[in-house]
Amino acid sequence: MSEASKTIRVSDTLHARIKADNREGETLNETLERLLGEPSLRELAGTLSDEDAATMREAIDASHEQHAAELSEQFDGME
């Protein structure tokens, strides 16, 4: 599935800066995606329901607890 595209106007100076960061075989679109990075957490705010967010928090907390327990076991064996 392809995404719709838009045309944007940029100054010659900005275009040159983007081109300077363009890697071999990379399209300008790919260069811009790489330079802009992933969406920030602020952009993702409000995308989950309260229930989904609570489920994710619980899973993250459980993962942290398990990781801490595993580290504790490893370091306890070093004494």
GIVEN-V373933 format. One record per residue. N is the residue number from 1. D_FIRST is the distance of its C-alpha to the first C-alpha in whole Angstrom. Layout:
n=N d_first=D_FIRST
n=N d_first=D_FIRST
This chain:
n=1 d_first=0
n=2 d_first=4
n=3 d_first=7
n=4 d_first=10
n=5 d_first=13
n=6 d_first=16
n=7 d_first=19
n=8 d_first=22
n=9 d_first=26
n=10 d_first=27
n=11 d_first=31
n=12 d_first=32
n=13 d_first=33
n=14 d_first=30
n=15 d_first=28
n=16 d_first=30
n=17 d_first=30
n=18 d_first=26
n=19 d_first=27
n=20 d_first=30
n=21 d_first=27
n=22 d_first=25
n=23 d_first=25
n=24 d_first=25
n=25 d_first=21
n=26 d_first=20
n=27 d_first=18
n=28 d_first=20
n=29 d_first=16
n=30 d_first=17
n=31 d_first=20
n=32 d_first=20
n=33 d_first=18
n=34 d_first=20
n=35 d_first=23
n=36 d_first=22
n=37 d_first=22
n=38 d_first=20
n=39 d_first=21
n=40 d_first=24
n=41 d_first=26
n=42 d_first=27
n=43 d_first=24
n=44 d_first=23
n=45 d_first=26
n=46 d_first=26
n=47 d_first=23
n=48 d_first=24
n=49 d_first=27
n=50 d_first=30
n=51 d_first=30
n=52 d_first=27
n=53 d_first=29
n=54 d_first=32
n=55 d_first=31
n=56 d_first=29
n=57 d_first=32
n=58 d_first=34
n=59 d_first=32
n=60 d_first=32
n=61 d_first=36
n=62 d_first=36
n=63 d_first=34
n=64 d_first=37
n=65 d_first=40
n=66 d_first=39
n=67 d_first=38
n=68 d_first=42
n=69 d_first=43
n=70 d_first=42
n=71 d_first=43
n=72 d_first=47
n=73 d_first=47
n=74 d_first=47
n=75 d_first=49
n=76 d_first=52
n=77 d_first=52
n=78 d_first=53
n=79 d_first=56
